[in-house]
Amino acid sequence: MRSTSIIPHSRPTLGTADRQAISAAIASGQLAQGPRVTAFEARVARLTGTAGGVAVSSGTAALHLALVALGVGPGDEVILPSYLCAGPLHAIQHAGATPRLVDCDPTTYNLDPSHVKRSLTRYTKALLVPHLFGLPADLSELMSLGVPVIEDCAQALGATYRDRPVGGFGELAICSFYATKVITTGEGGMLLARDVRLLRRAQDLREYDKRRTFRTRFNYKMTDFQAALGLSQLRQLPVFLAKRRALADRYNQELRGLPLAGPFVPADRDHIFYRYVVRVGRGLVPMLSRLERAGVSARRPVFRPLHRYLKLAGFPGTEEAWRTALSLPIYPTLKGDIERVIGAVRRLFLGQAGGLDKKIVRARG
């Protein structure tokens, strides 16, 4: 029977401080882009070790600005993984460039540098590097390829690679502050840059009003009451990350011994567990349905690989990830509900051990 209450796959973490911050912004009368946006940009830039930020209306808008600021346009190629949500594909097409998809490493779910290297052409103008599910990509290898890197930190704000925060390695970085991201402004995003010239270029493109010259610009601004929420959330980020890691540790302990593989974290990286993704054998879709009936909303962490949208063949690592990756609920307010999730997962696997794929590896401790 279906449980009377469903544990959601993800949810925003909002509290009294957030409500007070938004109320104060509204009471100030400054609703559109203003001083809170400027303060939010400065604090995210400080967190990532970049020269500055440009707050915008969405993560997709941030990527679009990043591409245009780099001079990417018609005739240029942008390399990105197929195992990714569709937002970046839209941004690349908005810029008039051509997406060049590459395969992922099905162990970390991030870009495989060897596949990127083989995909480089004289038309390659940028490399989009997502830190998927909160685990930094292999930045050392990817940065050595000599292509301008745009880090996608939409799922990894606060993560570190070799003891440095992600977002400060590439020429540019982007963040998303959608409702269920690591921190939220409801909708919203930000472009970050190490080079002040790229930063100024993106600032110029973000808005079109009161300019001496005309060029194609955009209306991508963030509002001040969104930024007020972002500032409040940013102050809570260390607590959010500590709770995510504690929940991941609990999953690691309680799911040990089941026929599934837990998250793999290389020694030089810090995982913030935006998603807690396990690898299972065949039968992912029935598992999702059974968990839903048990009151647990689990998901495929990537709805549909990009190569399937574009009707491209190949991508065996991505296909393996799409067939086997199961994302369990994880967010700072999960708290006691994790017991129900663990119980449902254990019943699912222990009750069907005889029918599961014998090749599934055991959960890592």
NORWO-V251459 format. One record per residue. N is the residue number from 1. SS is DSSP state (alpha for helix, beta for strand, coil for the rest). OMEGA is omega as a letter, one per 20 degrees, with the letter a starting at -180 (* if undefined). D_CENTER is the distance of its C-alpha to the mean C-alpha in Angstrom with 1 decimal. Layout:
<<N | SS | OMEGA | D_CENTER> <N | SS | OMEGA | D_CENTER>>
This chain:
<<1 | coil | r | 33.8> <2 | coil | r | 30.7> <3 | coil | a | 29.8> <4 | coil | r | 30.7> <5 | coil | a | 27.4> <6 | coil | r | 24.0> <7 | beta | a | 21.3> <8 | coil | r | 18.1> <9 | coil | r | 15.0> <10 | coil | r | 13.1> <11 | coil | r | 14.6> <12 | coil | r | 14.6> <13 | coil | a | 16.5> <14 | coil | a | 19.3> <15 | coil | a | 22.7> <16 | alpha | a | 25.9> <17 | alpha | r | 24.7> <18 | alpha | r | 22.1> <19 | alpha | r | 24.9> <20 | alpha | r | 27.3> <21 | alpha | r | 25.1> <22 | alpha | r | 24.7> <23 | alpha | r | 28.4> <24 | alpha | r | 29.4> <25 | alpha | r | 27.6> <26 | alpha | r | 29.3> <27 | alpha | a | 32.6> <28 | alpha | a | 32.4> <29 | coil | r | 32.7> <30 | coil | a | 30.1> <31 | coil | a | 27.6> <32 | coil | a | 26.3> <33 | coil | a | 24.7> <34 | coil | a | 26.7> <35 | alpha | r | 26.9> <36 | alpha | r | 24.0> <37 | alpha | r | 21.6> <38 | alpha | r | 23.2> <39 | alpha | r | 22.9> <40 | alpha | r | 19.2> <41 | alpha | a | 18.6> <42 | alpha | a | 20.9> <43 | alpha | r | 19.3> <44 | alpha | r | 15.7> <45 | alpha | r | 17.5> <46 | alpha | r | 19.5> <47 | alpha | a | 16.7> <48 | alpha | r | 15.2> <49 | coil | a | 18.7> <50 | coil | a | 18.7> <51 | coil | a | 21.6> <52 | beta | a | 20.2> <53 | beta | r | 17.7> <54 | beta | a | 18.1> <55 | beta | a | 16.8> <56 | beta | a | 16.4> <57 | coil | a | 16.2> <58 | coil | r | 12.7> <59 | alpha | r | 9.6> <60 | alpha | r | 11.7> <61 | alpha | r | 14.7> <62 | alpha | r | 13.3> <63 | alpha | r | 12.7> <64 | alpha | r | 16.1> <65 | alpha | r | 17.7> <66 | alpha | a | 16.4> <67 | alpha | a | 18.0> <68 | alpha | r | 21.1> <69 | alpha | r | 21.5> <70 | coil | a | 21.5> <71 | coil | r | 24.2> <72 | coil | a | 22.4> <73 | coil | a | 24.3> <74 | coil | a | 26.5> <75 | coil | r | 27.5> <76 | coil | r | 24.5> <77 | beta | r | 22.0> <78 | beta | r | 18.3> <79 | beta | r | 17.0> <80 | beta | r | 13.6> <81 | beta | r | 12.9> <82 | coil | a | 14.2> <83 | coil | a | 11.8> <84 | coil | r | 9.0> <85 | coil | a | 9.1> <86 | coil | a | 12.0> <87 | alpha | r | 10.9> <88 | alpha | r | 11.1> <89 | alpha | r | 14.4> <90 | alpha | a | 15.8> <91 | alpha | r | 15.2> <92 | alpha | r | 17.0> <93 | alpha | r | 19.7> <94 | alpha | r | 20.2> <95 | coil | a | 20.9> <96 | coil | a | 23.4> <97 | coil | a | 22.1> <98 | beta | r | 21.8> <99 | beta | r | 18.7> <100 | beta | a | 19.6> <101 | beta | r | 17.6> <102 | beta | a | 17.7> <103 | coil | r | 17.4> <104 | beta | r | 15.0> <105 | coil | a | 16.4> <106 | coil | r | 16.7> <107 | coil | r | 17.1> <108 | coil | a | 13.8> <109 | coil | r | 11.9> <110 | coil | r | 11.2> <111 | beta | r | 13.4> <112 | coil | a | 17.0> <113 | alpha | a | 18.8> <114 | alpha | r | 22.1> <115 | alpha | r | 21.0> <116 | alpha | a | 19.6> <117 | alpha | a | 23.0> <118 | alpha | a | 24.9> <119 | alpha | a | 23.2> <120 | coil | r | 24.1> <121 | coil | r | 26.7> <122 | coil | r | 28.7> <123 | coil | a | 26.6> <124 | beta | a | 23.2> <125 | beta | a | 22.2> <126 | beta | r | 18.5> <127 | beta | r | 15.9> <128 | beta | a | 12.2> <129 | beta | r | 10.5> <130 | beta | r | 6.8> <131 | coil | a | 6.4> <132 | alpha | r | 5.5> <133 | alpha | r | 5.8> <134 | alpha | r | 6.7> <135 | coil | r | 9.3> <136 | coil | r | 10.3> <137 | coil | a | 11.6> <138 | coil | a | 15.4> <139 | alpha | a | 15.7> <140 | alpha | r | 19.4> <141 | alpha | a | 20.2> <142 | alpha | r | 17.9> <143 | alpha | a | 19.3> <144 | coil | a | 22.8> <145 | coil | r | 22.8> <146 | coil | r | 23.8> <147 | coil | r | 21.4> <148 | coil | a | 19.6> <149 | beta | r | 16.0> <150 | beta | r | 13.2> <151 | beta | r | 10.3> <152 | beta | a | 6.8> <153 | coil | a | 5.7> <154 | coil | a | 3.5> <155 | coil | a | 2.5> <156 | coil | a | 5.8> <157 | coil | a | 8.4> <158 | coil | r | 11.6> <159 | coil | r | 11.2> <160 | beta | r | 14.1> <161 | beta | a | 15.4> <162 | coil | r | 19.2> <163 | coil | r | 19.4> <164 | beta | a | 17.8> <165 | beta | r | 14.7> <166 | coil | a | 11.9> <167 | coil | a | 12.0> <168 | coil | a | 15.8> <169 | coil | a | 16.4> <170 | coil | r | 16.0> <171 | coil | r | 18.2> <172 | beta | r | 15.4> <173 | beta | r | 11.9> <174 | beta | r | 9.7> <175 | beta | r | 7.9> <176 | beta | r | 7.4> <177 | coil | r | 9.7> <178 | beta | a | 10.1> <179 | coil | a | 12.4> <180 | coil | r | 10.3> <181 | coil | a | 7.4> <182 | coil | r | 8.5> <183 | coil | a | 11.2> <184 | coil | r | 12.4> <185 | coil | a | 14.9> <186 | beta | r | 15.2> <187 | coil | r | 14.0> <188 | coil | r | 13.3> <189 | beta | r | 11.5> <190 | beta | r | 12.9> <191 | beta | r | 14.0> <192 | beta | a | 15.1> <193 | beta | r | 17.9> <194 | coil | a | 20.3> <195 | coil | a | 23.1> <196 | alpha | r | 24.7> <197 | alpha | r | 26.0> <198 | alpha | r | 22.6> <199 | alpha | a | 21.8> <200 | alpha | r | 25.1> <201 | alpha | r | 24.6> <202 | alpha | r | 21.3> <203 | alpha | r | 23.1> <204 | alpha | a | 25.9> <205 | alpha | a | 23.9> <206 | alpha | a | 22.1> <207 | coil | a | 25.4> <208 | coil | a | 28.8> <209 | coil | r | 31.4> <210 | coil | r | 34.4> <211 | coil | a | 34.1> <212 | coil | a | 37.2> <213 | coil | r | 36.1> <214 | coil | r | 34.4> <215 | coil | r | 31.5> <216 | coil | r | 28.6> <217 | coil | a | 26.2> <218 | coil | r | 23.8> <219 | coil | a | 23.6> <220 | coil | a | 20.0> <221 | beta | r | 20.9> <222 | coil | r | 19.4> <223 | coil | a | 22.1> <224 | alpha | r | 23.5> <225 | alpha | r | 23.1> <226 | alpha | a | 19.4> <227 | alpha | r | 19.4> <228 | alpha | r | 21.7> <229 | alpha | r | 19.2> <230 | alpha | r | 16.5> <231 | alpha | r | 19.2> <232 | alpha | r | 20.2> <233 | alpha | a | 16.7> <234 | alpha | r | 16.3> <235 | alpha | a | 19.6> <236 | coil | a | 18.5> <237 | alpha | r | 15.3> <238 | alpha | r | 17.5> <239 | alpha | r | 18.7> <240 | alpha | a | 15.5> <241 | alpha | r | 14.3> <242 | alpha | r | 17.8> <243 | alpha | r | 17.8> <244 | alpha | a | 14.7> <245 | alpha | r | 16.3> <246 | alpha | r | 19.6> <247 | alpha | r | 18.4> <248 | alpha | r | 17.0> <249 | alpha | r | 20.4> <250 | alpha | r | 22.2> <251 | alpha | a | 20.6> <252 | alpha | a | 21.5> <253 | alpha | a | 25.0> <254 | alpha | a | 25.8> <255 | coil | r | 24.5> <256 | coil | r | 26.2> <257 | coil | r | 28.9> <258 | coil | a | 27.4> <259 | coil | r | 27.1> <260 | coil | r | 23.3> <261 | beta | r | 21.2> <262 | coil | a | 18.8> <263 | coil | r | 15.8> <264 | coil | a | 17.0> <265 | coil | r | 16.3> <266 | coil | a | 18.2> <267 | coil | a | 20.6> <268 | coil | a | 19.3> <269 | beta | r | 15.8> <270 | beta | a | 14.6> <271 | coil | r | 12.1> <272 | coil | r | 10.8> <273 | coil | r | 10.4> <274 | coil | r | 7.6> <275 | coil | r | 9.0> <276 | beta | a | 12.6> <277 | beta | r | 13.3> <278 | beta | r | 16.9> <279 | beta | a | 18.7> <280 | coil | r | 21.8> <281 | coil | r | 24.6> <282 | coil | r | 25.9> <283 | coil | a | 25.9> <284 | alpha | a | 22.2> <285 | alpha | r | 23.1> <286 | alpha | r | 26.1> <287 | alpha | r | 24.2> <288 | alpha | a | 21.7> <289 | alpha | a | 24.8> <290 | alpha | r | 26.7> <291 | alpha | r | 24.0> <292 | alpha | r | 23.9> <293 | alpha | r | 27.7> <294 | coil | r | 27.5> <295 | coil | a | 25.4> <296 | beta | a | 22.0> <297 | coil | r | 19.2> <298 | coil | a | 17.3> <299 | beta | q | 15.2> <300 | coil | a | 14.2> <301 | coil | r | 10.4> <302 | coil | a | 10.6> <303 | coil | a | 13.4> <304 | coil | r | 15.1> <305 | coil | a | 14.8> <306 | alpha | a | 15.5> <307 | alpha | r | 18.8> <308 | alpha | r | 20.1> <309 | alpha | a | 19.7> <310 | coil | r | 21.5> <311 | coil | r | 24.0> <312 | coil | a | 23.7> <313 | coil | r | 25.1> <314 | coil | r | 24.1> <315 | coil | a | 20.7> <316 | alpha | r | 22.0> <317 | alpha | r | 19.1> <318 | alpha | r | 16.7> <319 | alpha | r | 19.4> <320 | alpha | r | 19.9> <321 | alpha | a | 16.3> <322 | alpha | r | 16.5> <323 | alpha | a | 19.9> <324 | alpha | a | 19.3> <325 | beta | a | 15.8> <326 | beta | a | 16.1> <327 | beta | a | 13.6> <328 | beta | r | 15.7> <329 | coil | r | 15.4> <330 | coil | r | 14.0> <331 | coil | a | 13.9> <332 | coil | a | 16.4> <333 | coil | a | 19.1> <334 | coil | r | 19.3> <335 | coil | a | 22.4> <336 | coil | a | 25.3> <337 | alpha | r | 23.7> <338 | alpha | r | 22.3> <339 | alpha | r | 25.9> <340 | alpha | r | 25.9> <341 | alpha | a | 22.8> <342 | alpha | r | 24.3> <343 | alpha | r | 27.6> <344 | alpha | r | 26.4> <345 | alpha | r | 24.7> <346 | alpha | r | 27.8> <347 | alpha | a | 30.1> <348 | alpha | a | 28.2> <349 | alpha | a | 28.4> <350 | alpha | r | 31.7> <351 | coil | a | 33.4> <352 | coil | a | 32.6> <353 | alpha | a | 32.8> <354 | alpha | a | 35.6> <355 | alpha | a | 33.7> <356 | coil | r | 30.5> <357 | coil | a | 29.9> <358 | coil | a | 31.8> <359 | coil | a | 29.6> <360 | coil | r | 26.6> <361 | coil | a | 26.1> <362 | coil | a | 26.4> <363 | coil | r | 23.7> <364 | coil | r | 23.4> <365 | coil | * | 24.8>>
